[in-house]
Amino acid sequence: MANIFIRTAILYLFAFIMIRAMGRRQIAQLQPFEFVLTVLIADLAASPMSDIGIPLLYGIIPILTLFLLHTIISFIALKSERSRAVICGRPVIIIEKGRICKNKLKDLQYNLNDLLEQLRSKDVSNILDVEYAILETNGQLSVIKKESKRNVITEDLNVHPPYQGLPLALILDGNVNFENLNKAGFTPKWLETQLSKKGITSFKDVLIYSVDMQGNTFIQAQGKDAKPIYLTTQKPSLREG
């Protein structure tokens, strides 16, 4: 029993390291050769786990071989546009200037129901709103709406909003993030003062305390009935590091 446990742990960790080394893409973002590799690694790791008569190397060596092949194929695809088209395929325009390219759908074995479903997943309920739809190499649909249907952006209105940046979480579940606190240019004493103004006496009583680059602050105390607090405080002065 202990032997099976140890073998399973070793193979799991090894397969996990190999998959992580491939990159951080989700399953839906994998190219076909990457998806095949993932399935094969899982299958090769499973056999030595369940059968103690199979040496561990019989699982590790094939996985290493597949990883080496993946590295070679990825390098070729990175360096050669022509090879990348063969390995990964090319994006295909299936709606062009508002017209559905039926022949492209047929070549891809992609029916109209699939197209409409993908459009709905992109918050496009009416095909009349679409100027271009492109089926990417990972199977995802990219949609470009007609000019009259696209969302208005600040550039259209000649508006230049202030820089937003990323909000900094100063307290999470009662624990102060001193790195973020220092990055924002604040001190623990300053933080205590801000909390005391809202009747909060301890960091441990705070579920979350975050502040954005404009000084807009969100605070919520611990407890299921605690209500969020919104206020404007001193703007962070970001420090390096």
Secondary structure, 3 states (H helix, E strand, C coil): CHHHHHHHHHHHHHHHHHHHHCCCCCHHHCCHHHHHHHHHHHHHHHHHHHCCCCCCHHHHHHHHHHHHHHHHHHHHHHHCHHHHHHHHCCCEEEEECCEECHHHHHHHCCCHHHHHHHHHHCCCCCHHHEEEEEECCCCCEEEEECCCCCCCCCCCCCCCCCCCCCCEEEEECCEECHHHHHHCCCCHHHHHHHHHCCCCCCHHHEEEEEECCCCEEEEEECCCCCCCEEEECCCCCCCCC
